[in-house]
Amino acid sequence: MGIDEVKLSDKIVDNYHLDIDKYGFSEVWEKYLFIIKNDSQKFINRYFPLEFIGFMYENGYLYSQTGDNKLPQSQFTPSDVSRIVAELIADSDIKTISDVCCGNGNLIISILSEVKKIDIQLLNNLNDKIYLYDIDPLALKVAAVRIKSLFSLNIPEKNLLLGDFLSEDIKLPPYTYAVCNPPLDNKGYNKDYFLFFFDKILKSASKFVFIGPQTIVDEQKYSDFRKKLMNNSFGDIFCFDNVPDALYPIEKGNFGMKTCIINGECDFSHRGYRLTHLIRFNKNERAKVLTIDYLLSCLGTIRQDLVKPLKLHRKTEDFVVSCYQGEDTLASLCSENKNEFSLNVINSGRYYLAACKHEIKRHGAFKIYAKDSDSFVILYLLLNSSYCYLFFRSIGNGSILSKKELLSYPYPKVVLTEELRTIVKFMINQENKLIKSKFVQGELQEHLKFPEIYCEFIDNLLFEKNFKFLHKNYEISDKSD
């Protein structure tokens, strides 16, 4: 049962919090586990039904840390994410399952629930083939108790591996299906702490599902790791934006992390990963988006290498492939020398990119120079159409556009017409009316956004395509665009 699917009386929760105040979180749970082990019915009669163990553990953990009765979403895997992982692996040929950084067991319990739906005999056969790894002894005990209470499975003590998974003493069993939602960092250790978990799993597991920051897919500094991933496995990568809603709910004061789910199989005879586009959804459609059928429908049809992976909408794959058939990039339209054909590019784009001829007072902007008047017109049109935005969303992390990245985009051959030149002249004349300004931390910052209809008009003229779906801040509705 998911942490967001249960309700208990206020009296039960209040009494629970009073116990935590009096005895401490760990002491309360050591007592709970002792009673459950010796007389589960007595525990149920005195406290709460066993199916609520996960919810109460997470609720109490946060309460003990902050006194706040809200669930620590960043600490635990949300139930809908656990279900997605479970559905990805439940119908596979499972020899053993290893939950690395299992916490109190949300992921493994979702997996076992899905296995139970498919084949009850397979579930029973997993009795001694489940391995749980965590550095927190209490969480490890809670996970084992939850599994026993829900599925009547007794995990052997030797399969409960307490300690630092990265230690050489701790190893995965052979031919295991490993699932892992690791800590993102360990103060004083390394900013890429999570990557050490992935690396060890990649070396040892037969198959794996790994939940981590999307920087694994996006950033140049992880290119060597992506090569290793590519050379040792194949599979699928599901990519999630953090606006308007994040896969891991947004915490107070900061945006939720961009996240990816990597589902892979270690096999030297197959190559390539399929990717989704950068999935962007709002809270109201979360339940519809986070289903296995929908996410699989978002996967591209092309298996890519991971040197510079593209997070493409399925509907743009053929178009992007055709764009890369030429050898030139947008750099071929630019001059390294300053000249009269300058263009100011706003480097942040949540839903659109924009460029203008007029100078703009903004920290987040950079300047490029076209090599001639024709090149200026083409660059102006591409930056204010969906073209550059498409690659911005597909290649980068969807937040900041760098000059280097922009100039690396492929250059489509554009046939300039008098109509296109007239459109650019018109838009330049409109710029002053559209530039908005506001003070940010005491400094004046300007921004320019053309009406959306301008972008659509240019798209239809240049490419005879409607890319409107690229700019939406929701998922489901754009299926009909």
MOQUIDA-V253050 format. One record per residue. N is the residue number from 1. RES is the residue in one letter. PHI is phi as a letter, one per 20 degrees, with the letter a starting at -180 (* if undefined). PSI is psi in radians with two decimals (none if undefined). Layout:
BEGIN
N,RES,PHI,PSI ; N,RES,PHI,PSI
END
This chain:
BEGIN
1,M,*,2.34 ; 2,G,f,2.73 ; 3,I,f,-0.32 ; 4,D,d,0.23 ; 5,E,d,0.09 ; 6,V,d,2.66 ; 7,K,c,2.36 ; 8,L,c,2.78 ; 9,S,f,2.63 ; 10,D,g,-0.58 ; 11,K,f,-0.76 ; 12,I,f,-0.80 ; 13,V,f,-0.73 ; 14,D,f,-0.76 ; 15,N,f,-0.65 ; 16,Y,f,-0.79 ; 17,H,f,-0.63 ; 18,L,f,-0.69 ; 19,D,f,-0.71 ; 20,I,f,-0.71 ; 21,D,f,-0.65 ; 22,K,e,-0.75 ; 23,Y,d,-0.34 ; 24,G,n,2.63 ; 25,F,g,-0.87 ; 26,S,f,-0.76 ; 27,E,f,-0.73 ; 28,V,g,-0.77 ; 29,W,f,-0.53 ; 30,E,f,-0.69 ; 31,K,f,-0.81 ; 32,Y,g,-0.84 ; 33,L,f,-0.64 ; 34,F,f,-0.80 ; 35,I,f,-0.77 ; 36,I,g,-0.74 ; 37,K,f,-0.64 ; 38,N,e,-0.51 ; 39,D,a,1.49 ; 40,S,f,-0.58 ; 41,Q,f,-0.65 ; 42,K,f,-0.71 ; 43,F,f,-0.80 ; 44,I,f,-0.77 ; 45,N,f,-0.60 ; 46,R,e,-0.58 ; 47,Y,c,-1.41 ; 48,F,a,2.83 ; 49,P,f,2.61 ; 50,L,f,-0.47 ; 51,E,f,-0.19 ; 52,F,e,0.11 ; 53,I,g,-0.83 ; 54,G,f,-0.80 ; 55,F,f,-0.84 ; 56,M,f,-0.62 ; 57,Y,f,-0.83 ; 58,E,f,-0.73 ; 59,N,g,-0.79 ; 60,G,f,-0.61 ; 61,Y,g,-0.85 ; 62,L,f,-0.74 ; 63,Y,g,-0.69 ; 64,S,f,-0.43 ; 65,Q,e,-0.66 ; 66,T,c,-0.27 ; 67,G,m,0.11 ; 68,D,e,2.37 ; 69,N,e,0.76 ; 70,K,d,2.57 ; 71,L,f,2.43 ; 72,P,f,1.47 ; 73,Q,f,-0.54 ; 74,S,f,-0.30 ; 75,Q,e,-0.50 ; 76,F,c,2.69 ; 77,T,f,2.12 ; 78,P,g,2.62 ; 79,S,f,-0.62 ; 80,D,f,-0.56 ; 81,V,f,-0.72 ; 82,S,g,-0.72 ; 83,R,f,-0.69 ; 84,I,f,-0.83 ; 85,V,g,-0.75 ; 86,A,f,-0.76 ; 87,E,f,-0.46 ; 88,L,f,-0.57 ; 89,I,d,-0.25 ; 90,A,f,-0.52 ; 91,D,e,0.27 ; 92,S,e,2.96 ; 93,D,f,1.61 ; 94,I,e,2.13 ; 95,K,e,-0.83 ; 96,T,b,2.74 ; 97,I,c,2.27 ; 98,S,c,2.10 ; 99,D,d,1.83 ; 100,V,e,2.30 ; 101,C,m,0.94 ; 102,C,f,-0.34 ; 103,G,l,-2.37 ; 104,N,e,0.18 ; 105,G,o,0.23 ; 106,N,g,-0.83 ; 107,L,f,-0.90 ; 108,I,f,-0.60 ; 109,I,f,-0.69 ; 110,S,f,-0.72 ; 111,I,f,-0.82 ; 112,L,f,-0.60 ; 113,S,f,-0.71 ; 114,E,f,-0.69 ; 115,V,f,-0.72 ; 116,K,f,-0.67 ; 117,K,f,-0.64 ; 118,I,e,-0.79 ; 119,D,b,1.81 ; 120,I,f,-0.56 ; 121,Q,f,-0.68 ; 122,L,f,-0.70 ; 123,L,g,-0.83 ; 124,N,f,-0.56 ; 125,N,f,-0.30 ; 126,L,e,0.04 ; 127,N,g,-0.82 ; 128,D,d,0.33 ; 129,K,d,0.29 ; 130,I,d,2.24 ; 131,Y,c,2.24 ; 132,L,d,2.32 ; 133,Y,c,2.25 ; 134,D,a,2.70 ; 135,I,e,-0.19 ; 136,D,d,1.92 ; 137,P,f,-0.60 ; 138,L,f,-0.82 ; 139,A,f,-0.69 ; 140,L,f,-0.76 ; 141,K,f,-0.73 ; 142,V,f,-0.74 ; 143,A,g,-0.78 ; 144,A,f,-0.71 ; 145,V,f,-0.72 ; 146,R,f,-0.77 ; 147,I,f,-0.72 ; 148,K,f,-0.77 ; 149,S,f,-0.57 ; 150,L,e,-0.57 ; 151,F,c,0.01 ; 152,S,l,0.62 ; 153,L,d,2.23 ; 154,N,d,1.83 ; 155,I,f,2.17 ; 156,P,g,2.58 ; 157,E,g,-0.64 ; 158,K,f,-0.29 ; 159,N,e,-0.04 ; 160,L,e,1.74 ; 161,L,d,1.80 ; 162,L,e,2.30 ; 163,G,p,-3.05 ; 164,D,f,2.00 ; 165,F,g,-0.48 ; 166,L,f,-0.13 ; 167,S,f,2.52 ; 168,E,f,-0.38 ; 169,D,f,-0.37 ; 170,I,d,2.17 ; 171,K,c,2.67 ; 172,L,e,2.58 ; 173,P,f,2.77 ; 174,P,f,2.60 ; 175,Y,l,0.61 ; 176,T,e,2.68 ; 177,Y,e,1.91 ; 178,A,e,2.38 ; 179,V,c,2.49 ; 180,C,b,2.23 ; 181,N,c,1.49 ; 182,P,e,2.88 ; 183,P,f,2.53 ; 184,L,e,-0.46 ; 185,D,b,2.85 ; 186,N,c,1.94 ; 187,K,g,2.26 ; 188,G,n,-0.03 ; 189,Y,d,-1.30 ; 190,N,a,2.44 ; 191,K,f,-0.44 ; 192,D,e,0.56 ; 193,Y,g,-0.77 ; 194,F,g,-0.54 ; 195,L,f,-0.49 ; 196,F,f,-0.62 ; 197,F,f,-0.82 ; 198,F,f,-0.74 ; 199,D,f,-0.75 ; 200,K,f,-0.68 ; 201,I,f,-0.73 ; 202,L,f,-0.59 ; 203,K,f,-0.46 ; 204,S,d,-0.54 ; 205,A,e,2.77 ; 206,S,e,-0.76 ; 207,K,c,2.83 ; 208,F,b,2.66 ; 209,V,c,2.15 ; 210,F,c,2.24 ; 211,I,d,2.20 ; 212,G,b,3.14 ; 213,P,f,2.54 ; 214,Q,f,-0.12 ; 215,T,g,-0.42 ; 216,I,g,-0.68 ; 217,V,e,-0.58 ; 218,D,e,-0.74 ; 219,E,e,2.52 ; 220,Q,f,-0.60 ; 221,K,f,-0.28 ; 222,Y,d,0.20 ; 223,S,f,-0.66 ; 224,D,f,-0.70 ; 225,F,f,-0.68 ; 226,R,f,-0.63 ; 227,K,f,-0.74 ; 228,K,f,-0.75 ; 229,L,f,-0.75 ; 230,M,f,-0.70 ; 231,N,f,-0.30 ; 232,N,d,-0.07 ; 233,S,b,3.00 ; 234,F,b,2.86 ; 235,G,r,-2.55 ; 236,D,c,2.56 ; 237,I,c,2.15 ; 238,F,d,2.12 ; 239,C,d,2.31 ; 240,F,c,2.34 ; 241,D,f,3.05 ; 242,N,d,0.18 ; 243,V,c,2.55 ; 244,P,f,-0.30 ; 245,D,c,2.71 ; 246,A,d,2.70 ; 247,L,g,-0.77 ; 248,Y,e,2.05 ; 249,P,g,2.55 ; 250,I,f,2.28 ; 251,E,e,2.79 ; 252,K,g,2.19 ; 253,G,n,-0.10 ; 254,N,b,2.79 ; 255,F,f,2.53 ; 256,G,f,2.77 ; 257,M,f,2.49 ; 258,K,f,2.28 ; 259,T,c,2.68 ; 260,C,c,2.66 ; 261,I,d,2.09 ; 262,I,d,2.06 ; 263,N,d,1.92 ; 264,G,c,2.84 ; 265,E,c,2.24 ; 266,C,f,1.94 ; 267,D,b,2.19 ; 268,F,e,-0.21 ; 269,S,e,-0.17 ; 270,H,c,2.67 ; 271,R,c,2.69 ; 272,G,o,2.58 ; 273,Y,c,2.40 ; 274,R,e,2.50 ; 275,L,c,2.66 ; 276,T,e,2.96 ; 277,H,f,3.07 ; 278,L,f,1.71 ; 279,I,f,2.20 ; 280,R,c,2.11 ; 281,F,b,2.79 ; 282,N,d,2.93 ; 283,K,g,-0.63 ; 284,N,f,-0.41 ; 285,E,d,0.13 ; 286,R,g,-0.79 ; 287,A,f,-0.54 ; 288,K,e,-0.60 ; 289,V,f,-0.74 ; 290,L,e,1.10 ; 291,T,c,2.62 ; 292,I,f,-0.65 ; 293,D,f,-0.76 ; 294,Y,f,-0.79 ; 295,L,f,-0.69 ; 296,L,f,-0.58 ; 297,S,f,-0.30 ; 298,C,e,-0.26 ; 299,L,f,2.45 ; 300,G,f,2.84 ; 301,T,e,-0.25 ; 302,I,e,2.28 ; 303,R,e,2.07 ; 304,Q,d,2.70 ; 305,D,f,2.96 ; 306,L,d,0.31 ; 307,V,f,-0.86 ; 308,K,b,1.33 ; 309,P,f,2.62 ; 310,L,d,2.18 ; 311,K,e,1.51 ; 312,L,d,2.44 ; 313,H,f,2.46 ; 314,R,g,-0.65 ; 315,K,f,-0.14 ; 316,T,d,-0.04 ; 317,E,g,-0.91 ; 318,D,f,-0.70 ; 319,F,f,-0.79 ; 320,V,f,-0.72 ; 321,V,g,-0.75 ; 322,S,f,-0.59 ; 323,C,f,-0.58 ; 324,Y,e,-0.02 ; 325,Q,f,-0.46 ; 326,G,e,2.86 ; 327,E,e,-0.29 ; 328,D,e,2.68 ; 329,T,d,3.08 ; 330,L,f,-0.35 ; 331,A,f,-0.48 ; 332,S,f,-0.26 ; 333,L,e,-0.09 ; 334,C,d,2.73 ; 335,S,d,2.54 ; 336,E,e,-0.18 ; 337,N,d,2.53 ; 338,K,f,2.46 ; 339,N,b,-2.98 ; 340,E,f,-0.22 ; 341,F,e,0.95 ; 342,S,e,2.64 ; 343,L,b,2.23 ; 344,N,e,2.11 ; 345,V,d,2.18 ; 346,I,f,2.19 ; 347,N,e,0.01 ; 348,S,d,2.36 ; 349,G,b,1.78 ; 350,R,f,-0.75 ; 351,Y,c,-0.30 ; 352,Y,b,2.76 ; 353,L,d,2.82 ; 354,A,b,2.59 ; 355,A,b,2.65 ; 356,C,b,2.79 ; 357,K,f,-0.65 ; 358,H,f,2.60 ; 359,E,f,2.49 ; 360,I,c,2.29 ; 361,K,e,1.70 ; 362,R,a,2.33 ; 363,H,f,-0.72 ; 364,G,e,1.13 ; 365,A,b,2.73 ; 366,F,b,2.89 ; 367,K,d,2.42 ; 368,I,c,2.78 ; 369,Y,c,2.12 ; 370,A,f,2.68 ; 371,K,f,-0.31 ; 372,D,a,3.12 ; 373,S,f,-0.67 ; 374,D,f,-0.76 ; 375,S,f,-0.64 ; 376,F,f,-0.80 ; 377,V,f,-0.78 ; 378,I,f,-0.80 ; 379,L,f,-0.71 ; 380,Y,f,-0.80 ; 381,L,f,-0.78 ; 382,L,f,-0.68 ; 383,L,f,-0.47 ; 384,N,d,0.09 ; 385,S,e,-2.86 ; 386,S,e,-0.07 ; 387,Y,f,-1.04 ; 388,C,f,-0.57 ; 389,Y,f,-0.65 ; 390,L,g,-0.81 ; 391,F,f,-0.58 ; 392,F,g,-0.77 ; 393,R,f,-0.53 ; 394,S,e,-0.62 ; 395,I,e,-0.82 ; 396,G,e,-2.85 ; 397,N,e,0.17 ; 398,G,m,0.28 ; 399,S,c,-0.97 ; 400,I,c,2.30 ; 401,L,e,2.19 ; 402,S,e,2.75 ; 403,K,f,-0.74 ; 404,K,f,-0.76 ; 405,E,f,-0.80 ; 406,L,g,-0.84 ; 407,L,f,-0.20 ; 408,S,e,-0.18 ; 409,Y,f,2.55 ; 410,P,f,2.63 ; 411,Y,d,1.97 ; 412,P,e,2.47 ; 413,K,f,1.99 ; 414,V,d,2.21 ; 415,V,e,1.95 ; 416,L,f,2.35 ; 417,T,c,2.90 ; 418,E,f,-0.57 ; 419,E,f,-0.74 ; 420,L,f,-0.70 ; 421,R,f,-0.69 ; 422,T,f,-0.69 ; 423,I,f,-0.76 ; 424,V,f,-0.75 ; 425,K,g,-0.75 ; 426,F,f,-0.78 ; 427,M,f,-0.67 ; 428,I,f,-0.69 ; 429,N,f,-0.41 ; 430,Q,e,-0.25 ; 431,E,g,-0.83 ; 432,N,g,-0.55 ; 433,K,f,-0.39 ; 434,L,d,-0.25 ; 435,I,f,2.17 ; 436,K,d,2.66 ; 437,S,c,2.62 ; 438,K,b,2.76 ; 439,F,e,2.24 ; 440,V,c,2.01 ; 441,Q,l,0.75 ; 442,G,n,0.00 ; 443,E,d,2.47 ; 444,L,f,2.18 ; 445,Q,c,2.33 ; 446,E,d,2.67 ; 447,H,b,2.61 ; 448,L,c,2.31 ; 449,K,b,2.08 ; 450,F,f,2.67 ; 451,P,g,2.52 ; 452,E,g,-0.52 ; 453,I,f,-0.49 ; 454,Y,f,-0.82 ; 455,C,f,-0.81 ; 456,E,f,-0.69 ; 457,F,f,-0.78 ; 458,I,f,-0.75 ; 459,D,g,-0.84 ; 460,N,f,-0.60 ; 461,L,f,-0.76 ; 462,L,f,-0.70 ; 463,F,c,-0.13 ; 464,E,l,0.65 ; 465,K,c,2.68 ; 466,N,d,1.91 ; 467,F,d,0.41 ; 468,K,g,-0.61 ; 469,F,f,-0.39 ; 470,L,f,-0.42 ; 471,H,d,0.07 ; 472,K,f,2.65 ; 473,N,d,0.47 ; 474,Y,b,2.89 ; 475,E,d,-1.05 ; 476,I,f,-0.78 ; 477,S,f,-0.45 ; 478,D,f,-0.07 ; 479,K,f,-0.44 ; 480,S,e,-0.07 ; 481,D,f,none
END
